[in-house]
Amino acid sequence: MPDDALLAWAWVRLQVSVNALISRPGVRVTCDRCGEEIINERERWVNGARLCAHCAGDSYFVALDADSIVQRAGASVAQYVGALGGKVPAD
């Protein structure tokens, strides 16, 4: 399967600190609604149910528009990605 059919990416901004995101490695529980494994104490409690962020209607990130990010730096997305040799930074 081609990478572009399998993978997707988006520019995001974290809503929490990296320390809060990592929390306590190794802690694992299961979402009471969808069954997804929740790691590192990221579960949310709603009406007595342990939920993943998605089922709780929450998220640790906000998707951003790539054009708005690079325009703040004074370049277009094409210029930004072109300057990186066509590669998007991992972090």
N, C-alpha and C positions, 0 to 999 in steps of 0.2 A: 504494500500500500504506500503511495507517495506521502511524504511528510506533510504536504499542504492539505491533503485529504484527511489526515489523522490529527494534526495539531493545529491549534489556533493560539494567538497571543493578542494581548491588548496592553496598552499603557495603563498603569494603575497607581493609585496613591494609597499607602497604608493608612488605616484609620486608628491603628494602635501602635505602640512602640514595638520594636523587634523583641525586646525582653518579654513583653506581654504575649507576643505571638509564640515565642519558643516556650515560655512558661516552664513546665517541669517535664523534660523529655522522658519518654517511657510510659507515661500515663495513658491508658487507652480505655475508652468506654464506647458504647453503641447508642446511636440515636434511636429513641423510642418510636419515632414516626417512620423513618425511611430505612433504618438498619445500617446506615453508614457508620464506619468506624470514625470516632472522634479522638484525635490525639492531643497530647500536651495540655490538658485542662481547658480545651476550647469549647466545651459544651455550654449550652444556655439552658436555664431552667425556666419553663413556661407552664404555669398551672400544674406544677408537680411533675411535669414530664421533662426528661433529659433530651434535648434536641441539638442537632448540628446547627451551625449558623444559618444555613440555607432554610431549613425547616422553621427556624425561629424568626425568619424574615430579616436576618441581620447578615452582615458581612464584615470581614476584617480589612476589606479594601473597597475603593471606589474606582470604577473604570473612568479613564480620562481620554479625551480626544487628543490624539498624537499631534495634530496641527497646533493646538493651543499650547502644548508643552514646548515644542521647538520654536514657535513664533516668539515666545518670551526670550529665547536665546538669539533671536534675529535671523533664523534660518528656516528654510522649508523642510518638510519631512524628507523629501528626496535629497536635499543637500546634506542633511544630518546623516541619513543612512548611507549615502554615497561616501561621505567622509570616513565612515567606519568600514569601507570596503564592502558594503552591502550587508554587513552583519549588525544585528540589533544587540545592544549590550545585555548581558545576563542579569545584571543587578542595577 
